[in-house]
């Protein structure tokens, strides 16, 4: 069975989207031999994350810190922002580490010790971690276009960032782009000499990330303005776009029929019984993705294309589903017919995990994407 947590703590998803996974050799020599041996058993200890990192392992870190009492970390959205930075530094200080805001094998060891999975770290407390800079031109935030009515984790991230930067119009990072968020954004734009707009422009995100220290002030971002990659926000991925699915039938076996109102009625001959706007991540067949259960689903069957991990409280296991809205070119264009055959400790509520029979890097590149999930009847 694919598992995102081991006893509520260790998620074994794909590596961070921006390539933040390094081997133990990235850590300076002085960590103890015991820690090095433990890192061979616990994949989490090999994940070096910092502000700007994204992906499954960031969500693991967030969930673990929350469980250990660092509730300021917020939700496990897989985006290493100011709240995650503050919570990690607080954990490091409380456990005798220098508050670098960067994870390391010793720091992970103490996190896992909080769940009785490892002994406490007993090695030297002074060591260095060699972190590559975040590749600025591929930072996913730069390409998010949010405006009044947008909803989802990117809105919540933007709100938390502005609130952290002192814009008191933001009362809470609730993931809903309303008038307060618009006023805070425009105040930020005015203060930084950015053209006032009604949506989160590339330059707005760039300045926000620069102010947070994610991007350096002299970061060169040539070539990304002309053809920015677009991501749908959850309010955009609605049923009105279902007409596109029929044009994708050449790459997907599903056929979509519609009522005169444009609402999807059936998919692959099965009635649509529920439609959800969700966040999707991906996992693969590797041990890293499925530790300690191996590449099998919740029923012990081998993992196969089309399998999706779900929260059974929302989508019953063995349900047929149709997933669309993602941008990853390695999945069928337009959408795919799948089945809810798996679960995961981090797959809660409006969140799914898509199995991809691919190597770790390909799985990692999927990232976190907004999708629409149609739950189908018999």
Steps between C-alpha positions, in 0.01 A plus 500: 500500500628839404560703817566867552579460870658237718315511832372844415840646429706382207349574160674322218391705202707623212785744539448876506404659166789742487769235545559544869587135562867445568690199628675478835821611333356854485539522877839584641698219646426535865162326535524180700529152353173406670324783319651390169375144557152619597483709183531181297185369668291818517462681165386819672849551642638547148270791419664843523232768483501878533267793438381476141504118489175333397366148477408192699792518736415857599149382584656224711710752690199723557280216624775369729569840655128553558471162671797590722318812621631765260154607386624826349611291201140511375366249248705235321473659157845394379626857463792607722405858586547734796281298738692180433827690537396640837382162629817322386723761661303470824546122494872537433546745786301280740720202416840667518560559129599824339173644359602491134153432362648219289435132568788254541541135598553587870196729505285235333633244749369709789167550321464123455609449861187692598302211352725232659639398161863591569714579805572866570793647312812484718767621258669839471257791474716700260493384140433655163256423224581583139175629351463585132308821431134472405483512118324835476377467145301186588356607834132402466364806682619729221244355262190506718244755378255563783220756514165569668319169539808278479519228760748239611841446656675754278263770625567394858875511430475850352292620795742353754793663321338846497395466864856398591627808316281724716188560291235507770213492252550123504325366809537130425646284224168339415573423135226731367608802295265775620506879527744497795749295302460730199559809716809346661641399161447842349654667806802273459522581130483874567766480772741322264439698184318217324217576259170480688298205375203283588695174494828359628740594224841345445670814637279495810595143584866572422505788748316301767748213468792742502373665819466160664858410407396217266644684199811714516457872421712466184327187373494492121178354363558537128280309264215425738285806445430428137338161541405435861369159590142529616338306780129491561373621832229283652222740405607479135503120478120469495252294308470762228833376366369147462448557128877471455492139616325377188780633281751298702332168424785405268740485795252387764248216472229698678205652316319794657136576425328820606156631578374807315609715794863399448520301823674165471247217521697183431862402449593171338135402524496546877286764674679786674396489865735767642745764378784633715765767445811359662879518525694217340848364564663194349680191622695226326601135544827565683574399858529867582136548401362188667717429802450272689216323317640460150337586165149374579165673547276504808382149411847353447477502122793619285487871418384574147427799276171666581515431872430796724542539876204672665346582835240220535280729708447711189548256211418134572777255421458310171303794355565584137618858457579733213782746569569812293654844532865402545772628267751215524570375144574144616138437590227465233418834342166639617442250780500132590265237632633351822400316811528584869705205618740653749524719809769705675549666836539843337216447252219663692193687383524667160831344406597205280823324405539371146712192434754548221701199385814709455833580660529723806600812305201473266267452796664790680447728201123463533500722808167613642223577251134603525272240344133421460399150610176342376382210715313250286223255577447152360 
